[in-house]
């Protein structure tokens, strides 16, 4: 074990000064662009990420990253809305700013700020209005019909030894985007 002492080392987290909200409406398959002003004392800001929650609980990011993760990140941040993105409101949940020393500042929607590493110099609250960064996606081809499970049956014996797979057969369908996965969850006798 050893300790590195660097009196000139970075001890200050990067900061998001401001951002310009994206247009209120984005098309599926289109690009979302966000202008921003971020700064850091000691090193450069190498990444900025605007993290969105989708109407279905998924996530997408709009980001700017410096070349090779070591050169300064330049405004604007950009991101592509997936072509199969659902229509609806996309909520800006947090903004993450990262500097060359990998110090990160996370600006949360509720006005709080978290940062890494612990003990670094950073505020604990902010006045950025993240709700101003929300936008609505319009997708005329959006899948609006939930998948259906028509039948399911366990093919494994009644007693399965620990470590052995449980085999299921099923009949399921989806109109639109198709099935991504079918998952079965079992509760053990102890409730786990």
N, C-alpha and C positions, 0 to 999 in steps of 0.2 A: 504494500500500500504506500502511496506517496501523495503529497499535496503540491499543487502548482500554485505559486504566488506570482501574480502579475499586477503590479501597481497601476499599470496602464490598461487593465482589462475593462471590458464593457460591464457596467453594473446598472445600466438604465434600460428599461424596456422601451420598445418602439411605441409610437403614438399615432392614432388616427386623428387628424385635425378636423377633417370635414369630408363629405362625399356629396355628389350630385345624384339624386335619385334617377333610376332608369325610367324610360317611358312607362306610362301606366299600363300599357297593353303590349304583350309580346306574342308573336306567332310561334306555334310549335315548329321546330326546325330552324327558327331564327336565332339571332344573336342578341344577347343582353349586354349593354355597355354601361359601366359606372365609372365616372371620373372621381378621383379622390386626391386628397392631400394627406400624406403620411410622413412622419419624420422620426429620426432617431439620433440620439447624442452618442457619439463614440463609433458607431458603425453604420452601415447602410441598411435600409429596409430592403429585404430580398424577396418578400412574398406578402401579398395581401389577398385575403379570401373573404368574400361575402357569401355566407352560408344560408341557404333557403330551405324551408320546409314546404313540400308540395301538398296539394289538397288531399292526397291519399296517404300522407304520412312519410313519404320518401324524402329525399334531399337532392338538391343540385347546388353547385357552386359557381360563382362568378369570380374569377381570380386574375391576378397579375403576378408573374413569377420571373425573377431575373434569370438570365441565361445561366445554365448549369447550377442554379440555386445559389450562386455566389455573387452575381452581379446585381446591381440595384434594380428593383422592380419599378417599372414606369407606368404611370397612369395612362390610359384607363385600364380597369379590370374588365375582362370579357368572359362570356360563357355562352355555350350553345344550349338552347332549350331542346331537349330530345324530341325527335319527330313524333314519337308516340306519347308525349307528355299529356297528362289529363288537363282538360279545361278547368280553370278555377284560379283562386287566389294563391299566390306564392308568397310566403311570409318570411321576411328577413329576420332570422333568429339570432345571428351573431356575426360579428366581423372579427377576423383574426389577422393581426399584423405580426410579422416575424422579421427579426434582424439577422445580420450576418453571424452573430454569436449564438443564434438559435434561441434568443429570448423572445417570448411570445406574449402578446397582450390580446385578451379576448374581451370584446365589448358585447355584452348580452343585451337582449331586447328589454329586459326589466330595469336597465340603468346600472347594473353592476358590472364590475370589471374584475376578471381574474387574470393571473399572469404566471408564467413560468420563466425561470425557476423561482421557487419560494424565496422570499427575502430580497428580491430585486426591487428596484425603485419603480413604482407604478401607482397610479391612483386606484381607488377602490370603487369609484363611481364615475359616470360620464353623463353628458347632456346631449349626446347624439340622438336624433329621433330615428330609430331603426324602422318604425312603421312607415316613414316616408319612402323607404326602399322597397316596399311591397309592390308587386305588379300582378297582373292577371294574364294568364295564358289563354289564348283562343286556339282551339284545335277542332276544326270541323270534322276530323276523322277520329275524334277521341272515343275510346272504349268506355261506354257508360253502363255496360251490363256485367254483373258479377258472374264469375264462373259457378258451375253447378256440379255437385257430387251426386250422381244418380244411384250408385250402389258401391258398397265396400264389403270385403270379407277377408278374414284372417285365414291364411293358408297354412300357417305354422301349427304344430300340435298344441294342445292345451297347456302343456308344461314345456317351457323352453329353458335349457340350462343357461346360467350366467355366461355372458360373452357371445352367445349365439344370436343370430339375426332373427327378427320377427318378419315374416313375409306377408304382404297384403296384396290383394288384387282390388282393382277399383274400376269404375266407369265414371268418367268426369268429362265435362265439355265446357267450352267457352266460345261465345260469339264475339268476334272482334280480334283482340290481340293474341288469343290462344293461351294455353296453360303454361305457366312458368314452372310451377312445382305443385305437388300434392303431398302434404305432410300429415302424418298421423301421430298423435301424442297419447301416451298411456300413463295412467296413474298407478304407482306401485301400491302394494298392500299397506305400506307405511305412509302413504300419502305423497310420496316424492315423484 
